[in-house]
């Protein structure tokens, strides 16, 4: 396993990590989570991603139980959570000082930890001043409850504003962003955030590298029973991701994966890892065999030379037009 600095910080993350979205406390139980996390740690993963909203907090409960059961040394792992969707009350959602503080406390309780390595603002909150959120995060860092804070799915302008507020007010600025990044969704990472990597030292913990399973080829012949796209609460996935055009693209990519001797999932993950601005690629798994397959993807990054990359780009036709960026 290779380790990359998280942006300009001194923190080092395994270039492939394991997240709890959808699976832990939802699709799979604690036994499966234990096997997956154990296999990931065995293969060098040190970053485990979570959020208060995942399975309504159950994902954090499961992860906390697994960490305790496996007896991991706290210094050896990096654990994150995210704040935004915490409940049904008027103050149980968003990025107000009240909810940020309470969400952190509740996440620590569920995870059975004394501090979070990373704490993300899960989405932008137009109803709360950015300065209020920056100050709330700064408080948590000075209280020792959080080591680094960042954003997820924020615009470059909002991230820049948060950094400017922090620096002019003597507060701790956001260090990382967690955007979607895969072969089909590239604009934020490859275009929108480009100037932030050098100007504010932004690190990226990217998610959905397999486009919710589409890039594995699992939907090439239809929607399998029990898959995410077959779930009623994931109808958006069927409507916006599992489309005829995207499936056709995956089918065109399969010969490239076959020629390289890897699976489609490994090709998709290696493609994400080739971007040096990516600090870590968050993977998901419900079985340890999936973890093992995903972690082997790093072996194929060097195979994506200019000739192979050109073939991939010819199929994707999704490279952002950097000339229009202001």
Wavefront OBJ file of the C-alpha trace (Angstrom):
o trace
v 0.000 0.000 0.000
v 1.222 3.471 -0.864
v 0.479 6.457 1.371
v -0.169 10.005 0.188
v -0.127 13.304 2.034
v -3.561 14.820 2.516
v -3.032 17.975 0.520
v -0.444 20.240 2.145
v -0.935 18.665 5.596
v 1.476 16.244 7.216
v -1.184 13.523 7.508
v -0.619 10.428 5.373
v -3.560 8.401 4.073
v -3.519 5.025 2.374
v -4.145 5.771 -1.302
v -7.075 3.354 -1.160
v -9.414 3.523 1.824
v -12.658 1.959 3.033
v -15.967 3.734 3.528
v -19.197 2.783 5.281
v -21.748 4.496 3.018
v -24.800 2.319 2.185
v -23.211 -0.877 3.488
v -22.464 -0.777 7.240
v -25.531 -0.906 9.434
v -27.639 -1.142 6.266
v -26.829 -3.726 3.612
v -24.421 -5.676 5.820
v -24.147 -6.385 9.520
v -21.320 -6.232 12.011
v -19.815 -9.627 11.148
v -19.390 -8.694 7.478
v -18.051 -5.264 8.437
v -15.511 -6.903 10.732
v -14.248 -9.149 7.936
v -14.028 -6.270 5.451
v -12.297 -3.852 7.814
v -9.915 -6.555 9.026
v -8.945 -7.460 5.461
v -8.512 -3.791 4.552
v -6.239 -3.160 7.533
v -4.265 -6.310 6.713
v -3.658 -4.894 3.227
v -2.421 -1.549 4.545
v -5.558 0.601 4.641
v -5.365 3.183 7.417
v -8.322 5.461 6.567
v -11.920 4.496 7.383
v -14.659 6.904 6.332
v -18.080 7.393 7.938
v -20.854 9.958 8.541
v -23.658 10.670 10.986
v -26.168 10.176 8.147
v -25.012 6.696 7.099
v -27.729 4.235 8.094
v -29.034 6.914 10.504
v -25.970 6.563 12.726
v -25.859 2.766 12.674
v -22.819 2.760 10.384
v -20.836 4.585 13.057
v -22.069 2.186 15.740
v -20.934 -0.788 13.648
v -17.545 0.739 12.835
v -16.945 1.677 16.448
v -17.746 -1.852 17.602
v -15.424 -3.335 14.978
v -12.510 -1.059 15.891
v -12.935 -1.980 19.561
v -13.329 -5.701 18.811
v -10.211 -5.833 16.645
v -8.198 -3.923 19.242
v -6.576 -1.559 16.777
v -4.036 0.939 18.067
v -5.671 4.365 17.710
v -2.496 5.938 16.346
v -2.488 3.499 13.412
v -5.844 4.466 11.923
v -7.512 7.587 10.541
v -11.258 7.804 11.137
v -13.650 10.375 9.727
v -17.235 11.439 10.127
v -19.432 14.054 8.483
v -22.038 16.491 9.721
v -25.216 17.698 8.069
v -28.118 15.226 8.328
v -28.531 14.233 11.954
v -32.260 13.887 12.580
v -35.735 15.311 12.155
v -35.633 18.347 14.475
v -35.133 21.893 13.171
v -31.621 21.999 14.635
v -30.684 18.417 13.778
v -29.675 19.345 10.245
v -27.218 21.749 8.652
v -23.980 23.394 9.731
v -25.002 25.666 12.605
v -22.663 25.870 15.577
v -25.237 23.929 17.606
v -25.566 21.033 15.186
v -21.854 20.860 14.332
v -20.996 20.595 18.032
v -23.715 18.065 18.857
v -23.045 15.973 15.750
v -19.384 15.662 16.669
v -20.214 14.605 20.212
v -22.741 12.024 18.986
v -20.368 10.621 16.361
v -17.618 10.202 18.949
v -20.049 8.379 21.220
v -21.192 6.008 18.478
v -17.645 5.379 17.241
v -16.364 4.987 20.829
v -13.481 7.352 20.102
v -11.977 10.339 21.915
v -11.394 12.333 18.709
v -12.028 12.316 14.965
v -9.062 12.566 12.648
v -11.205 14.151 9.925
v -14.573 15.900 10.204
v -16.381 16.946 7.027
v -19.216 19.349 6.348
v -21.262 16.831 4.380
v -22.908 19.427 2.135
v -22.953 23.243 1.950
v -25.584 24.916 4.118
v -26.995 28.090 2.532
v -28.962 28.844 5.729
v -25.865 29.148 7.935
v -23.124 31.778 7.470
v -19.878 30.123 6.448
v -18.074 32.052 9.200
v -20.288 30.402 11.839
v -19.344 26.965 10.544
v -15.645 27.829 10.329
v -15.677 29.040 13.946
v -17.564 25.929 15.106
v -14.971 23.677 13.462
v -12.122 25.752 14.888
v -13.632 25.293 18.358
v -13.736 21.504 17.937
v -10.092 21.436 16.883
v -9.026 23.516 19.895
v -11.096 21.243 22.140
v -9.145 18.239 20.830
v -12.240 16.559 19.390
v -11.179 16.971 15.736
v -7.727 17.083 14.124
v -8.602 18.276 10.593
v -11.831 19.570 9.130
v -13.018 19.810 5.571
v -15.937 19.859 3.184
v -17.830 17.514 0.893
v -19.432 18.516 -2.398
v -18.789 22.217 -1.811
v -18.153 24.688 -4.608
v -14.675 26.136 -5.085
v -16.008 29.582 -4.177
v -17.413 28.408 -0.834
v -14.184 26.556 -0.008
v -12.172 29.645 -0.886
v -14.437 31.807 1.274
v -14.026 29.452 4.231
v -10.245 29.540 3.811
v -10.194 33.335 3.545
v -12.348 33.739 6.660
v -10.128 31.345 8.594
v -6.898 33.031 7.611
v -8.083 36.587 8.236
v -9.631 35.653 11.595
v -6.791 33.449 12.821
v -8.887 30.257 12.619
v -8.059 26.789 11.287
v -9.027 26.538 7.596
v -10.529 23.488 5.869
v -7.846 21.047 4.735
v -9.726 18.568 2.552
v -12.722 18.121 0.276
v -14.627 14.914 -0.445
v -16.053 15.024 -3.988
v -17.425 12.394 -6.338
v -14.696 11.326 -8.760
v -14.865 8.612 -11.370
v -14.551 8.117 -15.119
v -18.002 9.584 -15.663
v -17.885 12.479 -13.151
v -14.677 14.500 -13.329
v -15.380 18.222 -13.437
v -14.943 19.132 -9.763
v -11.620 17.329 -9.359
v -10.087 18.051 -12.757
v -11.487 21.537 -13.396
v -13.337 23.340 -10.600
v -10.827 22.749 -7.789
v -7.667 23.028 -9.899
v -6.462 26.350 -8.441
v -7.191 25.292 -4.852
v -4.591 22.509 -4.790
v -1.713 24.997 -4.761
v -3.402 28.071 -3.304
v -4.901 26.496 -0.167
v -3.230 23.052 -0.159
v -6.528 21.240 -0.655
v -6.474 17.460 -0.226
v -9.075 15.144 -1.773
v -10.709 12.056 -0.279
v -12.750 11.051 -3.321
v -15.822 8.807 -3.295
v -17.926 6.774 -5.744
v -14.932 5.656 -7.862
v -17.061 2.875 -9.355
v -20.092 5.111 -9.968
v -22.150 3.085 -7.459
v -21.124 -0.176 -9.116
v -21.842 0.808 -12.711
v -18.136 0.785 -13.664
v -17.747 -2.815 -12.481
v -19.986 -3.945 -15.338
v -22.578 -5.418 -12.977
v -25.407 -3.602 -14.761
v -24.359 -4.449 -18.307
v -27.063 -7.071 -18.737
v -29.744 -5.497 -16.554
v -30.290 -4.655 -12.884
v -29.513 -7.638 -10.601
v -31.891 -8.316 -7.743
v -30.457 -6.985 -4.483
v -28.125 -4.491 -6.166
v -28.216 -0.826 -5.168
v -30.074 0.186 -8.318
v -32.837 -2.294 -7.489
v -33.572 -0.625 -4.139
v -36.556 1.698 -3.912
v -34.622 4.309 -1.928
v -31.885 4.318 -4.600
v -34.149 5.040 -7.559
v -32.046 8.120 -8.373
v -29.180 5.746 -9.150
v -31.218 3.905 -11.748
v -32.447 7.143 -13.289
v -29.220 9.156 -13.399
v -26.320 6.694 -13.402
v -27.459 3.322 -14.742
v -28.368 4.743 -18.141
v -28.070 3.098 -21.570
v -25.327 5.541 -22.560
v -23.224 4.846 -19.464
v -23.666 1.093 -19.819
v -22.507 1.316 -23.440
v -19.394 3.168 -22.259
v -18.585 0.439 -19.727
v -18.931 -2.241 -22.403
v -16.435 -0.351 -24.584
v -13.966 -0.154 -21.685
v -14.057 -3.880 -20.921
v -11.565 -4.920 -23.648
v -9.026 -2.476 -22.195
v -9.362 -4.040 -18.743
v -9.089 -7.494 -20.281
v -5.911 -6.559 -22.164
v -4.360 -5.206 -18.952
v -5.293 -8.365 -17.056
v -7.506 -6.582 -14.541
v -11.197 -6.358 -13.725
v -13.328 -3.372 -14.680
v -13.411 -2.330 -11.018
v -9.628 -2.382 -10.845
v -9.348 -0.341 -14.046
v -11.777 2.273 -12.698
v -9.926 2.536 -9.384
v -6.500 2.689 -11.022
v -7.811 5.456 -13.284
v -8.733 7.512 -10.189
v -5.377 6.832 -8.535
v -3.427 8.128 -11.515
v -4.453 11.664 -10.463
v -1.811 12.976 -8.062
v -4.225 15.526 -6.585
v -6.231 12.658 -5.103
v -5.092 11.923 -1.542
v -7.146 8.738 -1.214
v -9.847 6.899 -3.129
v -12.634 5.687 -0.843
v -13.854 2.219 -1.762
v -16.850 0.267 -0.510
v -17.249 -3.452 0.043
v -19.661 -5.927 1.577
v -17.282 -8.921 1.315
v -13.574 -9.282 2.102
v -13.018 -10.666 -1.405
v -14.179 -7.309 -2.791
v -11.739 -5.515 -0.513
v -8.896 -7.661 -1.792
v -9.851 -7.090 -5.437
v -10.120 -3.338 -4.908
v -6.763 -3.046 -3.165
v -4.981 -4.803 -6.033
v -6.034 -1.983 -8.363
v -2.969 0.042 -7.338
v -0.831 -2.487 -9.207
v -2.334 -1.355 -12.512
v -1.748 2.407 -12.250
v 1.602 2.085 -14.013
v -0.154 0.249 -16.865
v -2.151 3.367 -17.704
v 0.516 4.812 -19.966
v -0.164 7.487 -22.570
v -1.342 4.995 -25.193
v -3.805 3.267 -22.849
v -4.967 6.587 -21.416
v -5.623 7.883 -24.901
v -7.791 4.850 -25.673
v -9.739 5.395 -22.458
v -10.275 9.083 -23.194
v -11.458 8.213 -26.669
v -14.193 6.092 -25.149
v -15.112 8.364 -22.240
v -15.260 11.656 -24.112
v -15.559 13.294 -20.699
v -12.352 15.269 -20.241
v -13.260 18.735 -18.826
v -12.649 21.766 -20.998
v -10.151 23.691 -18.910
v -10.156 26.638 -21.295
v -13.527 27.842 -19.979
v -12.434 27.931 -16.329
v -12.180 31.445 -14.902
l 1 2 3 4 5 6 7 8 9 10 11 12 13 14 15 16 17 18 19 20 21 22 23 24 25 26 27 28 29 30 31 32 33 34 35 36 37 38 39 40 41 42 43 44 45 46 47 48 49 50 51 52 53 54 55 56 57 58 59 60 61 62 63 64 65 66 67 68 69 70 71 72 73 74 75 76 77 78 79 80 81 82 83 84 85 86 87 88 89 90 91 92 93 94 95 96 97 98 99 100 101 102 103 104 105 106 107 108 109 110 111 112 113 114 115 116 117 118 119 120 121 122 123 124 125 126 127 128 129 130 131 132 133 134 135 136 137 138 139 140 141 142 143 144 145 146 147 148 149 150 151 152 153 154 155 156 157 158 159 160 161 162 163 164 165 166 167 168 169 170 171 172 173 174 175 176 177 178 179 180 181 182 183 184 185 186 187 188 189 190 191 192 193 194 195 196 197 198 199 200 201 202 203 204 205 206 207 208 209 210 211 212 213 214 215 216 217 218 219 220 221 222 223 224 225 226 227 228 229 230 231 232 233 234 235 236 237 238 239 240 241 242 243 244 245 246 247 248 249 250 251 252 253 254 255 256 257 258 259 260 261 262 263 264 265 266 267 268 269 270 271 272 273 274 275 276 277 278 279 280 281 282 283 284 285 286 287 288 289 290 291 292 293 294 295 296 297 298 299 300 301 302 303 304 305 306 307 308 309 310 311 312 313 314 315 316 317 318 319 320 321 322 323 324 325 326
